[in-house]
Amino acid sequence: MRRNDAPQPFQYQGSKRVIASAILSKLDMRSYSLLVEPFAGSAAVSIRAAMEGKVNSLWLNDANEPLIDLWNAILHDTENLIEQYTATWAFQKYDPKEYYGIVRKRFNSHPEPADLLYLLSRAVKGAIRYDSVGEFNQSPDNRRLGTRPAELARRLRKISSVMKSCTFTSSIDYRDLIHRYEPGQVWYMDPPYEGVSKQRDSRYVSTICRDEFEEFLGHLNDQGVPFLLSYDGRTGEKTYGQPLPSELGLERVEILAGRSTTSTLQGRDEQTVEALYLSPVLEVSSLTGEDAGAGQMAIDFASEDYARAS
Ligand SMILES: C[S@@+](CC[C@H](N)C(=O)[O-])C[C@H]1O[C@@H](n2cnc3c(N)ncnc32)[C@H](O)[C@@H]1O
């Protein structure tokens, strides 16, 4: 399997698809029976691990309940979800912009997985944004109509066939997962970057407070939880997130995520480098070289498989 070809169920801001393989290459998965993603999002790392046959079982958790409902539909109600998405996608043809607004309104009054799938497929940057009263308010990207149903169906069937019998899901705050830790688990964490998510009191999604998160990492260490954590990084000269304090005893490695498409569009040739922290008790892989490498070129999701609006 090439580095970037694990199927993506939906575009998602912050997806780790391009570097999922590089992240997994740091881990000796043979030492663990369950890979837990407390901040699953589009679960790029879990999908990759499942496609490579590296895991016995997976646990996807995300505070965003409608997102976990979508995951449950992808895994266990795949054909129904595809049928509904196909109908929604086809309906938009008369006025894609207005239709997005209709679906968004419907989703805000009654969140259904197929509607969220459509919204994510068309939302600017695949970003989930909620307003102060917890309503999804992200605008559509009017240059695109969203993933074509046939392509989406292919991906969702593939994901479901590989993951449905070995994946647990939950929608709880990451801090509550510590009570469910058992030996055999390994965690991959990709929390929202500081400054990206500010909806602490919103209906669905909370952000993380840095101090609390550092304290939480200390608890994970005390309990001997093995984990990998994506946290900070940089594109060219610009850094995002602050490195974690050395007292936590984490090993910090850098992963080359590829050329930044945003910078390229602005005429700059800049590489993005992402930090990955490894907990002290983690069983690391002894692989080096090619397998420990990273994505070569960040994929512009839009250019890949999106239907463009005419
Ligand atoms: C950066 S995204 C994860 C992206 C993921 N690695 C992927 O490949 O798509 C962070 C996720 O954390 C979730 N989240 C935010 N606050 C949370 C909390 N307190 N507990 C659990 N999940 C949370 C968000 O809903 C979001 O999906």
The ligand as a Tripos MOL2 file, in Angstrom:
@<TRIPOS>MOLECULE
LIG
   27    29     1     0     0
SMALL
NO_CHARGES

@<TRIPOS>ATOM
      1 C1         -7.4990   17.5500   14.9330 C.3       1 LIG1
      2 S1         -9.0170   16.6980   14.9930 S.3       1 LIG1
      3 C2         -8.5140   15.0270   14.8000 C.3       1 LIG1
      4 C3         -8.1940   14.6940   13.3810 C.3       1 LIG1
      5 C4         -7.8790   13.2170   13.1350 C.3       1 LIG1
      6 N1         -6.5740   12.8650   13.5990 N.3       1 LIG1
      7 C5         -8.0380   12.8580   11.6770 C.2       1 LIG1
      8 O1         -7.1660   12.1960   11.1080 O.co2     1 LIG1
      9 O2         -9.0530   13.2500   11.0900 O.co2     1 LIG1
     10 C6         -9.4410   16.8060   16.6870 C.3       1 LIG1
     11 C7        -10.7550   16.1370   17.0770 C.3       1 LIG1
     12 O3        -10.9020   16.2360   18.4960 O.3       1 LIG1
     13 C8        -12.2810   16.3290   18.7970 C.3       1 LIG1
     14 N2        -12.4020   16.8880   20.1720 N.ar      1 LIG1
     15 C9        -12.3290   18.1890   20.5440 C.ar      1 LIG1
     16 N3        -12.4100   18.2880   21.8900 N.ar      1 LIG1
     17 C10       -12.5330   17.0240   22.3740 C.ar      1 LIG1
     18 C11       -12.6390   16.4800   23.6950 C.ar      1 LIG1
     19 N4        -12.6570   17.2680   24.7670 N.pl3     1 LIG1
     20 N5        -12.6980   15.1340   23.8430 N.ar      1 LIG1
     21 C12       -12.7000   14.3170   22.7320 C.ar      1 LIG1
     22 N6        -12.6140   14.7940   21.4600 N.ar      1 LIG1
     23 C13       -12.5110   16.1200   21.2830 C.ar      1 LIG1
     24 C14       -12.8570   17.1990   17.7040 C.3       1 LIG1
     25 O4        -14.2350   16.9820   17.5350 O.3       1 LIG1
     26 C15       -12.0150   16.7740   16.4940 C.3       1 LIG1
     27 O5        -12.6920   15.8250   15.7120 O.3       1 LIG1
@<TRIPOS>BOND
     1     1     2 1
     2     2     3 1
     3     2    10 1
     4     3     4 1
     5     4     5 1
     6     5     6 1
     7     5     7 1
     8     7     8 2
     9     7     9 1
    10    10    11 1
    11    11    12 1
    12    11    26 1
    13    12    13 1
    14    13    14 1
    15    13    24 1
    16    14    15 ar
    17    14    23 ar
    18    15    16 ar
    19    16    17 ar
    20    17    18 ar
    21    17    23 ar
    22    18    19 1
    23    18    20 ar
    24    20    21 ar
    25    21    22 ar
    26    22    23 ar
    27    24    25 1
    28    24    26 1
    29    26    27 1
@<TRIPOS>SUBSTRUCTURE
     1 LIG1         1 GROUP 0 **** ****
